[in-house]
Amino acid sequence: MAPPASAPAVEKDNKRITNGWTFYDWANSVYPLVITSSIFPIYWGSITKAINPTDVVDFLGFRVPGSSLLTYAISFSFLLIALVSPFLTSLADYSGRKKLFLQIFCYLGALSCAGLYFFTKDNLTLSTFIFIAATVGFSGSIVFYNSYLPEISSEEKFDSLSARGFSMGYIGSVLLLVICLAIIQGPEIMGGPKGVALFGMSVGHATRLSFLLTGLWWVGFAQIPFFTLPPDAGRAADAPVSQDGWLLNGFRELGKVWDQLKQQPNLKRFLLAYFTYNMGVQTVMYVATIFGDKVLQLDSTSLIVTILLLQIVGILGAWLFAKLSERIGNTRALSWAVFIWMLICVAGYFVQKGWSFFALAAVIGLTMGAVQSLSRSTYSKIIPENTPNAAAYFSFFDVVEKIGIVLGTLSFGLIGQITGSMRNSILSLIVFFIFGLGFLLTLRGKKLRDTPATNPATFPGPPAASSIASTPSTLK
């Protein structure tokens, strides 16, 4: 049977499709909360200390501090996905199989996450690679997930739908974290013997069970968007055939995306802004647990309560700033959020254990959800309208984020190592927010969607698509 000559139009703002789309946030947001931010880092520390009380472990013949090994694993994961995702997303655009790639990365991440159930002190090296695979799966799936936003939603609803997705993610991840904590610490909190989890399990076994539950939650609820999102259209019958095959064509498509970015100055400015301010945001998110443990010497219960606070307030922040963007525009709302992050860096330098730390955590949660949600929806408004290459554009968005995480966490560690204080590292992050705010201010009052003479919504060559006129989008 011949493939269709062109992809069928997707009905925008269809409740069944948009509601299903938000459920992928519900499904996969448990990974960054349970694995990256809360339970897994604590378990990792207990394993490395069990191997060596000095926290120095052997990894592929190298002697590495356990905490540094986890950081390196995260950095390597993001660097790897930054290198391969542009090729994969352009290939997804070229082949018309975006949904398939979303599923592949989802299953890679979820099954690897479930595999961490077998993580013990006897298989640290293998478990490190399983963790890397899970992180790559999570990060890779987000690229394809985000690229659906301009395809399934009208522009005026980008902000609210993006915020709803993040809110669903926060709610779902908090719910699973509470379930995991009830299994791990419930009996002890209720007055039971120390070190004994639910059903008489050891705390270590219950902790590993939480990794299995996270993977099952992720892959289970992901079936909702897989069922409701539009099916892959496949490659159009009238699309030109590449003479060099899929591999070289993938890199060629990357070059075309880059050429289009160079022709859209407002898009370039926003990506520069996003790169700089998000470098600071993501770094804080990944080092918050380490800062609370090493600098403020908080116990594991206080750390997890703080992370729960971040998630709950993040729901409110995503919603409030979505409403604010409706009144004053995306750029102004983002500018206010970035300015608040500058104040957070200063406050983080002076924060002490106690009420001031929890107050600062609440403000971080408020602006964390706002920046993530508004950045995604703003980018959707800036890229060419109705472009069939949305996945390729979002791959660049993802690469910018991942490179920012690598550079941000690296600079944070180097400054802390050189100065001997993580407080100096926190304060230094203000530089990223200053530059980010500066780039954002250059966009105020402009029609952000560029309209060059040659319509950027489609690229010459495969994949073929009809020329679609772009409507300017103004963000104050």
C-alpha positions as CSV (number, residue, x, y, z in Angstrom):
1,M,0.0,0.0,0.0
2,A,1.5,3.3,-1.0
3,P,2.2,5.9,1.7
4,P,0.1,9.0,1.7
5,A,1.1,11.9,-0.5
6,S,1.0,14.3,2.5
7,A,0.4,14.0,6.2
8,P,-3.1,14.4,7.4
9,A,-3.8,17.6,9.3
10,V,-3.9,17.3,13.1
11,E,-6.9,18.9,14.8
12,K,-5.5,21.5,17.2
13,D,-6.8,21.9,20.7
14,N,-8.5,18.6,20.6
15,K,-9.1,17.8,24.2
16,R,-8.5,14.1,23.8
17,I,-5.1,14.7,22.2
18,T,-4.0,17.6,24.5
19,N,-5.1,15.7,27.7
20,G,-3.2,12.7,26.5
21,W,-0.1,14.7,25.7
22,T,0.0,16.1,29.3
23,F,0.0,12.6,30.7
24,Y,3.5,12.1,29.4
25,D,4.6,14.8,31.9
26,W,2.7,12.8,34.5
27,A,4.5,9.6,33.4
28,N,8.1,10.7,33.1
29,S,8.4,13.5,35.7
30,V,8.8,10.8,38.3
31,Y,12.3,10.1,37.0
32,P,13.9,13.5,37.7
33,L,12.3,13.7,41.1
34,V,12.7,10.2,42.5
35,I,15.9,9.2,40.6
36,T,17.8,12.4,39.9
37,S,16.9,14.6,42.8
38,S,15.8,12.7,45.9
39,I,15.9,9.0,46.7
40,F,18.6,7.8,44.2
41,P,21.4,10.2,45.2
42,I,20.9,9.3,48.9
43,Y,21.0,5.6,48.0
44,W,24.1,6.2,45.8
45,G,25.9,7.8,48.7
46,S,25.1,4.9,51.0
47,I,26.5,2.4,48.4
48,T,29.7,4.3,47.8
49,K,30.3,4.7,51.5
50,A,29.6,1.0,52.0
51,I,32.2,0.2,49.4
52,N,34.7,2.6,51.0
53,P,34.1,4.8,54.0
54,T,36.3,7.5,52.4
55,D,33.8,7.6,49.5
56,V,36.5,6.9,46.9
57,V,35.6,4.0,44.5
58,D,37.1,2.2,41.6
59,F,35.5,2.9,38.2
60,L,37.0,1.4,35.0
61,G,40.4,1.4,36.7
62,F,40.2,4.9,38.0
63,R,39.9,6.0,41.7
64,V,37.0,8.5,41.8
65,P,35.1,10.1,44.7
66,G,31.6,8.6,44.7
67,S,29.8,12.0,44.6
68,S,31.9,13.1,41.7
69,L,31.2,9.8,39.8
70,L,27.5,10.5,40.0
71,T,28.0,14.0,38.7
72,Y,30.2,12.7,35.9
73,A,27.6,10.1,34.9
74,I,24.9,12.9,34.7
75,S,27.2,15.1,32.6
76,F,28.1,12.3,30.3
77,S,24.4,11.4,29.8
78,F,23.5,14.9,28.8
79,L,26.5,15.3,26.6
80,L,25.7,12.0,24.8
81,I,22.1,13.0,24.2
82,A,23.2,16.5,23.1
83,L,25.4,14.9,20.4
84,V,22.9,12.3,19.1
85,S,19.5,13.9,19.5
86,P,19.8,16.5,16.6
87,F,20.5,13.6,14.2
88,L,17.7,11.5,15.6
89,T,15.2,14.3,15.5
90,S,16.0,15.3,12.0
91,L,15.7,11.6,11.1
92,A,12.4,11.5,12.8
93,D,11.2,14.5,10.7
94,Y,12.6,13.0,7.5
95,S,10.9,9.6,8.1
96,G,7.7,10.9,9.7
97,R,8.2,8.6,12.7
98,K,8.3,11.1,15.6
99,K,6.0,9.0,17.8
100,L,8.1,5.9,17.3
101,F,11.2,7.7,18.5
102,L,9.3,9.0,21.5
103,Q,8.4,5.4,22.4
104,I,11.9,4.1,21.8
105,F,13.5,6.6,24.2
106,C,10.6,6.1,26.7
107,Y,11.1,2.4,26.9
108,L,14.9,2.7,27.1
109,G,14.6,5.1,30.0
110,A,11.8,3.3,31.9
111,L,13.3,-0.2,31.6
112,S,16.7,1.1,32.6
113,C,15.2,2.8,35.5
114,A,13.5,-0.4,36.6
115,G,16.8,-2.2,36.2
116,L,18.3,0.0,39.0
117,Y,16.4,-2.4,41.3
118,F,19.4,-4.7,41.0
119,F,21.9,-1.9,42.0
120,T,24.1,-3.1,44.9
121,K,27.6,-2.4,46.1
122,D,28.8,-5.4,44.0
123,N,27.8,-3.9,40.6
124,L,28.6,-0.2,40.9
125,T,30.1,0.0,37.4
126,L,27.2,-1.8,35.7
127,S,24.7,0.2,37.6
128,T,26.4,3.4,36.6
129,F,25.9,2.6,32.9
130,I,22.3,1.6,33.6
131,F,21.8,5.0,35.2
132,I,23.3,6.7,32.2
133,A,21.0,4.7,29.9
134,A,18.0,5.7,31.9
135,T,19.0,9.4,31.8
136,V,19.6,9.3,28.1
137,G,16.1,7.7,27.6
138,F,14.5,10.4,29.7
139,S,16.3,13.3,28.0
140,G,15.8,11.9,24.5
141,S,12.1,11.3,25.0
142,I,11.6,14.9,26.1
143,V,12.8,16.2,22.7
144,F,10.1,14.4,20.8
145,Y,7.5,15.1,23.5
146,N,8.1,18.9,23.4
147,S,7.9,19.0,19.6
148,Y,4.3,18.0,19.7
149,L,3.2,21.2,21.4
150,P,3.0,23.4,18.3
151,E,1.5,20.6,16.4
152,I,-1.5,19.8,18.7
153,S,-2.2,23.3,20.2
154,S,-3.1,26.7,18.8
155,E,-0.6,29.4,19.6
156,E,-2.8,31.3,22.1
157,K,-3.0,28.1,24.2
158,F,0.7,27.3,24.2
159,D,1.3,28.8,27.6
160,S,-1.7,27.2,29.4
161,L,-1.1,23.8,27.9
162,S,2.6,23.8,28.7
163,A,1.8,24.9,32.2
164,R,-0.8,22.2,32.5
165,G,1.7,19.6,31.4
166,F,4.3,20.7,34.0
167,S,1.6,20.8,36.7
168,M,0.6,17.3,35.8
169,G,4.3,16.3,36.1
170,Y,4.7,17.9,39.5
171,I,1.5,16.3,40.8
172,G,2.3,12.8,39.5
173,S,5.9,12.9,40.7
174,V,5.0,14.1,44.2
175,L,2.4,11.4,44.5
176,L,4.8,8.6,43.6
177,L,7.5,10.1,45.9
178,V,5.1,10.0,48.8
179,I,4.2,6.4,48.0
180,C,7.9,5.5,47.9
181,L,8.6,7.3,51.2
182,A,5.7,5.5,52.8
183,I,7.2,2.2,51.8
184,I,10.8,3.2,52.9
185,Q,10.2,5.3,56.0
186,G,6.6,4.8,56.9
187,P,7.0,2.1,59.6
188,E,9.9,4.0,61.3
189,I,7.9,7.3,61.3
190,M,5.0,5.4,62.9
191,G,7.2,4.3,65.7
192,G,8.5,1.0,64.3
193,P,12.1,-0.3,64.5
194,K,14.8,1.7,62.8
195,G,16.0,0.3,59.5
196,V,12.9,-1.7,58.8
197,A,10.6,-0.7,55.9
198,L,7.1,-1.7,54.9
199,F,6.3,-5.5,55.0
200,G,9.5,-6.1,57.0
201,M,11.8,-5.3,54.1
202,S,15.2,-3.7,54.7
203,V,15.4,0.0,53.9
204,G,17.9,-0.8,51.1
205,H,15.6,-3.3,49.5
206,A,12.6,-0.9,49.8
207,T,14.7,1.9,48.3
208,R,15.6,-0.3,45.3
209,L,11.9,-1.2,45.0
210,S,11.2,2.5,44.5
211,F,13.4,2.5,41.4
212,L,11.4,-0.4,40.0
213,L,8.1,1.4,40.8
214,T,9.4,4.6,39.1
215,G,10.2,2.7,35.9
216,L,6.8,0.9,35.9
217,W,4.9,4.2,36.6
218,W,6.8,5.8,33.7
219,V,6.1,3.1,31.1
220,G,2.6,2.4,32.4
221,F,1.2,5.9,32.2
222,A,3.1,6.6,29.0
223,Q,0.6,4.3,27.3
224,I,-2.0,7.1,27.6
225,P,-0.2,9.6,25.3
226,F,1.0,6.7,23.1
227,F,-2.7,5.8,22.5
228,T,-4.0,9.4,22.1
229,L,-1.3,11.3,20.2
230,P,-1.7,11.4,16.4
231,P,-0.2,8.3,14.7
232,D,3.0,8.6,12.6
233,A,2.2,9.7,9.1
234,G,5.3,8.0,7.7
235,R,7.3,9.4,4.8
236,A,5.2,11.1,2.1
237,A,5.0,9.3,-1.3
238,D,5.9,12.5,-3.1
239,A,8.9,13.4,-0.9
240,P,12.3,13.5,-2.7
241,V,14.5,10.5,-2.3
242,S,18.0,11.2,-0.8
243,Q,20.8,9.9,-2.9
244,D,23.1,9.5,0.1
245,G,20.8,7.5,2.3
246,W,19.4,8.3,5.8
247,L,22.7,8.8,7.6
248,L,24.1,11.6,5.5
249,N,20.7,13.1,5.0
250,G,20.3,13.4,8.7
251,F,23.4,15.5,9.0
252,R,22.3,17.5,5.9
253,E,19.0,18.3,7.6
254,L,20.9,19.5,10.7
255,G,22.7,22.0,8.4
256,K,19.5,23.2,7.0
257,V,18.1,23.8,10.5
258,W,21.2,25.7,11.5
259,D,20.9,27.8,8.3
260,Q,17.3,28.7,9.2
261,L,18.3,29.6,12.8
262,K,20.9,32.0,11.4
263,Q,18.2,33.7,9.3
264,Q,15.9,34.3,12.3
265,P,17.7,36.8,14.7
266,N,14.9,36.8,17.2
267,L,15.0,33.0,17.6
268,K,18.8,33.3,18.0
269,R,18.4,35.9,20.7
270,F,15.9,33.8,22.6
271,L,18.1,30.7,22.4
272,L,21.0,32.7,23.7
273,A,18.8,33.9,26.6
274,Y,17.6,30.4,27.3
275,F,21.1,29.0,27.2
276,T,22.4,31.4,29.8
277,Y,19.6,31.6,32.3
278,N,18.6,28.0,32.0
279,M,22.3,27.1,32.7
280,G,21.8,28.6,36.1
281,V,18.3,27.1,36.7
282,Q,19.3,23.5,35.8
283,T,22.5,23.7,37.8
284,V,20.6,24.7,41.0
285,M,18.2,21.8,40.4
286,Y,20.9,19.2,40.1
287,V,23.1,20.4,43.0
288,A,20.4,21.4,45.5
289,T,20.5,18.0,47.3
290,I,24.4,18.1,47.4
291,F,24.3,21.7,48.7
292,G,21.8,20.8,51.5
293,D,23.8,17.7,52.4
294,K,27.4,19.0,52.3
295,V,27.0,22.7,53.2
296,L,23.9,22.8,55.5
297,Q,24.3,19.2,56.7
298,L,20.6,18.5,56.5
299,D,19.4,15.0,57.2
300,S,17.8,12.9,54.5
301,T,14.3,13.5,55.8
302,S,14.7,17.3,55.6
303,L,16.2,17.0,52.2
304,I,13.3,15.0,50.8
305,V,10.7,17.3,52.5
306,T,12.5,20.3,50.8
307,I,12.3,18.5,47.4
308,L,8.5,17.9,48.0
309,L,8.1,21.6,48.8
310,L,9.8,22.5,45.5
311,Q,7.5,20.3,43.6
312,I,4.3,21.5,45.2
313,V,5.2,25.2,44.9
314,G,6.3,24.5,41.3
315,I,2.7,23.6,40.4
316,L,1.6,27.0,41.7
317,G,4.5,28.8,39.9
318,A,3.8,27.3,36.5
319,W,0.1,28.3,36.8
320,L,0.8,31.8,38.2
321,F,3.3,32.8,35.5
322,A,1.1,31.4,32.8
323,K,-1.6,33.8,33.9
324,L,1.0,36.6,34.2
325,S,2.2,36.0,30.7
326,E,-1.4,36.4,29.4
327,R,-1.4,39.9,31.0
328,I,2.1,41.2,30.3
329,G,3.5,38.9,27.6
330,N,5.9,36.0,27.7
331,T,9.1,37.9,27.5
332,R,8.2,40.2,30.4
333,A,7.0,37.3,32.5
334,L,10.2,35.4,31.8
335,S,12.3,38.5,32.6
336,W,10.6,38.8,36.0
337,A,11.3,35.1,36.7
338,V,15.0,35.4,35.8
339,F,15.3,38.6,37.9
340,I,14.0,36.6,40.9
341,W,16.6,33.9,40.2
342,M,19.3,36.6,40.5
343,L,18.0,37.4,44.0
344,I,18.0,33.6,44.8
345,C,21.7,33.4,44.0
346,V,22.4,36.2,46.5
347,A,20.2,34.7,49.1
348,G,21.8,31.2,48.5
349,Y,25.2,32.7,49.5
350,F,23.9,33.7,52.9
351,V,21.2,31.0,53.6
352,Q,21.5,29.0,56.8
353,K,19.9,25.8,58.2
354,G,16.4,26.5,59.3
355,W,13.4,28.6,58.2
356,S,15.5,30.7,55.8
357,F,16.4,27.6,53.8
358,F,12.8,26.4,53.5
359,A,11.7,30.0,52.5
360,L,14.4,30.1,49.8
361,A,13.3,26.6,48.6
362,A,9.7,27.9,48.3
363,V,10.9,30.8,46.1
364,I,13.0,28.4,44.0
365,G,10.0,26.1,43.4
366,L,7.8,29.1,42.4
367,T,10.2,30.3,39.7
368,M,11.5,26.9,38.7
369,G,8.2,25.8,37.3
370,A,7.6,29.2,35.8
371,V,10.9,29.3,33.8
372,Q,10.5,25.7,32.5
373,S,6.9,26.1,31.4
374,L,7.2,29.6,29.9
375,S,10.5,28.7,28.1
376,R,8.9,25.8,26.3
377,S,5.7,27.7,25.3
378,T,7.7,30.8,24.3
379,Y,9.9,28.8,22.0
380,S,6.9,27.2,20.4
381,K,5.6,30.7,19.6
382,I,8.9,31.8,18.0
383,I,9.7,28.9,15.7
384,P,8.1,29.0,12.2
385,E,4.3,28.5,12.4
386,N,3.0,25.0,11.4
387,T,6.5,23.9,10.5
388,P,6.8,20.1,9.7
389,N,10.3,20.2,11.1
390,A,9.2,20.9,14.7
391,A,11.2,18.0,16.1
392,A,14.4,19.3,14.4
393,Y,13.8,22.8,15.9
394,F,13.2,21.3,19.4
395,S,16.3,19.2,19.1
396,F,18.3,22.4,19.0
397,F,16.3,23.6,22.0
398,D,17.2,20.4,23.8
399,V,20.9,20.6,22.8
400,V,21.1,24.1,24.1
401,E,19.6,22.9,27.4
402,K,21.9,19.9,27.7
403,I,25.1,21.8,26.9
404,G,24.0,24.3,29.5
405,I,23.7,21.6,32.1
406,V,27.1,20.2,31.3
407,L,28.8,23.6,31.4
408,G,26.8,24.9,34.4
409,T,27.5,21.9,36.6
410,L,31.1,21.8,35.5
411,S,31.6,25.5,36.4
412,F,29.8,25.0,39.7
413,G,32.2,22.2,40.6
414,L,35.3,24.0,39.5
415,I,34.5,27.2,41.4
416,G,33.7,25.2,44.5
417,Q,37.0,23.3,44.1
418,I,39.1,26.4,43.5
419,T,37.6,28.5,46.2
420,G,36.8,25.8,48.7
421,S,33.2,26.9,49.1
422,M,30.0,25.8,47.4
423,R,28.5,29.2,48.5
424,N,30.8,30.9,46.1
425,S,29.6,28.6,43.4
426,I,26.0,29.5,44.2
427,L,26.7,33.2,44.1
428,S,28.6,32.9,40.8
429,L,25.5,31.6,39.0
430,I,24.1,35.1,39.1
431,V,26.3,35.8,36.0
432,F,24.3,33.4,33.9
433,F,21.0,35.1,34.9
434,I,22.4,38.6,34.2
435,F,23.3,37.6,30.7
436,G,20.0,35.7,30.2
437,L,18.0,38.8,31.4
438,G,20.0,41.0,29.0
439,F,19.2,38.8,26.0
440,L,15.5,38.7,27.0
441,L,15.3,42.5,27.2
442,T,16.4,42.8,23.6
443,L,13.2,40.9,22.6
444,R,10.7,43.1,24.4
445,G,8.1,44.7,22.2
446,K,9.3,42.8,19.1
447,K,7.4,40.6,16.7
448,L,9.3,37.5,17.7
449,R,8.3,35.2,14.8
450,D,10.6,36.3,12.0
451,T,9.1,36.4,8.5
452,P,11.9,36.3,6.0
453,A,11.2,36.4,2.3
454,T,11.9,32.7,2.1
455,N,9.5,31.0,4.4
456,P,11.4,29.3,7.2
457,A,8.6,26.9,7.9
458,T,9.8,24.4,5.4
459,F,13.3,23.4,4.3
460,P,14.3,22.8,0.7
461,G,14.6,19.1,0.0
462,P,13.3,16.3,2.2
463,P,11.1,16.1,4.0
464,A,8.8,17.7,1.4
465,A,6.0,20.0,2.7
466,S,3.8,22.6,1.3
467,S,4.7,26.2,1.9
468,I,2.8,27.7,4.8
469,A,2.6,31.4,5.5
470,S,3.8,32.5,8.9
471,T,1.8,34.9,11.0
472,P,3.9,37.2,13.2
473,S,3.7,36.6,16.9
474,T,4.1,39.6,19.2
475,L,5.3,38.9,22.8
476,K,5.7,41.9,25.0
